[in-house]
Amino acid sequence: VRFHMNGMPMQDQEEFAKRCGTTIGYLRKAIYKNSYLGTEISVAIERESGNKVTRKKLHPETYLKKWPELSEKR
């Protein structure tokens, strides 16, 4: 998320966060603390970033438990 947002002007960052159902403050705090992002926000980030930031990247250890449909064996 950090790399995706870093290239955006501040207003675009705020709009991105809003489209994801959160605030820029929440995303910054989560990035800074390397915090867990909820499943709904993760799906929104993937969608709003045009798949540049995926659920798999956001949850590399647990994404298959949360989203089994993302399995490559399908």
Secondary structure per residue as TSV (DSSP state, phi and psi in degrees):
chain	resnum	aa	ss	phi	psi
A	1	V	-	360.0	-41.7
A	2	R	H	-56.9	-48.8
A	3	F	H	-67.4	-34.2
A	4	H	H	-65.9	-43.1
A	5	M	H	-78.9	-28.4
A	6	N	H	-58.1	-32.3
A	7	G	T	-83.0	1.4
A	8	M	S	-99.9	145.3
A	9	P	-	-63.7	157.0
A	10	M	H	-53.3	-44.5
A	11	Q	H	-61.9	-39.8
A	12	D	H	-66.8	-36.3
A	13	Q	H	-62.2	-44.1
A	14	E	H	-64.3	-40.4
A	15	E	H	-67.6	-38.9
A	16	F	H	-59.9	-49.1
A	17	A	H	-59.6	-43.2
A	18	K	H	-62.3	-43.0
A	19	R	H	-64.2	-25.5
A	20	C	T	-85.7	-1.4
A	21	G	T	82.3	25.4
A	22	T	S	-145.1	-166.0
A	23	T	-	-118.6	160.3
A	24	I	H	-63.4	-34.6
A	25	G	H	-61.3	-44.0
A	26	Y	H	-63.4	-45.9
A	27	L	H	-63.8	-42.8
A	28	R	H	-61.3	-43.6
A	29	K	H	-62.7	-44.0
A	30	A	H	-63.0	-40.5
A	31	I	H	-66.0	-48.1
A	32	Y	H	-61.1	-43.5
A	33	K	H	-90.1	-0.5
A	34	N	T	53.9	44.8
A	35	S	-	-82.7	161.2
A	36	Y	-	-68.5	133.3
A	37	L	-	-101.8	138.0
A	38	G	-	-64.5	161.6
A	39	T	H	-63.7	-41.6
A	40	E	H	-64.2	-43.7
A	41	I	H	-66.8	-37.8
A	42	S	H	-62.4	-42.7
A	43	V	H	-63.1	-43.0
A	44	A	H	-65.1	-40.1
A	45	I	H	-62.4	-43.9
A	46	E	H	-59.5	-47.7
A	47	R	H	-63.4	-50.6
A	48	E	H	-72.7	-21.5
A	49	S	T	-88.9	1.4
A	50	G	T	65.5	36.1
A	51	N	T	68.6	15.6
A	52	K	S	-74.3	-31.3
A	53	V	S	-119.4	108.8
A	54	T	-	-99.4	163.3
A	55	R	H	-61.0	-35.7
A	56	K	H	-62.7	-40.6
A	57	K	H	-70.7	-36.3
A	58	L	H	-73.6	-29.8
A	59	H	S	-134.0	62.7
A	60	P	T	-60.7	-28.5
A	61	E	T	-91.1	-22.7
A	62	T	T	-126.7	4.3
A	63	Y	H	-61.4	-34.4
A	64	L	H	-70.0	-28.5
A	65	K	H	-70.4	-36.1
A	66	K	H	-83.1	-36.9
A	67	W	-	-133.9	74.4
A	68	P	G	-60.6	-22.0
A	69	E	G	-66.7	-12.0
A	70	L	G	-85.6	0.6
A	71	S	-	-59.8	136.0
A	72	E	T	-76.5	-10.1
A	73	K	T	-83.4	-1.9
A	74	R	-	-64.9	360.0
